[in-house]
């Protein structure tokens, strides 16, 4: 390793200079710490729930999940406890752990909560920078060719479109509040029928909202968004009644 830390003149660096060089390198380096097994297990189980691979109400076995993920039961157990706090799984004493199973009333509550948050965020985002919001919303509507024909494309477009509103609102409290239901909404999207998916991710509706945002028309943009969210409510209720896990 001799000769690595040298000035351009060829003179050796002092101990102080070496220390400073190392500190500078450390400050500039992007050190990626390995993710914990619990975090990996949590993300894998979350994806399976949100993407619809695990049906609503499915009983979850720690042993089966551990075998599937190639880890011990401990990180799986910790992951399930964290997902319980996020509302994606339910732990019932003496019965077991289950994927969330939304009732009709719960779906309606989610949709009302979503409406309140998104309308507030839309109003703030337009007032803050309508042009920037319109650009983000328009970008969200573009579907990469690689996924344009997949079933996931419409639901992902819808998620990005509504996510752009929260991203541009500039209010961290609204953004945090939305995270309380974001995964639940996406889990409902992934279970929509093909007809309901068309309603949920209607390109014309989204484009119309973008046009109103460009005009800076807060009142009409909010009215259109409210109508769009309410039109999806019955679709989400049907999705919540879909196949149940064993």
Order of alpha helices (4+ residues) and beta strands (2+ residues): alpha-alpha-beta-alpha-alpha-beta-beta-alpha-alpha-alpha-alpha-alpha-alpha
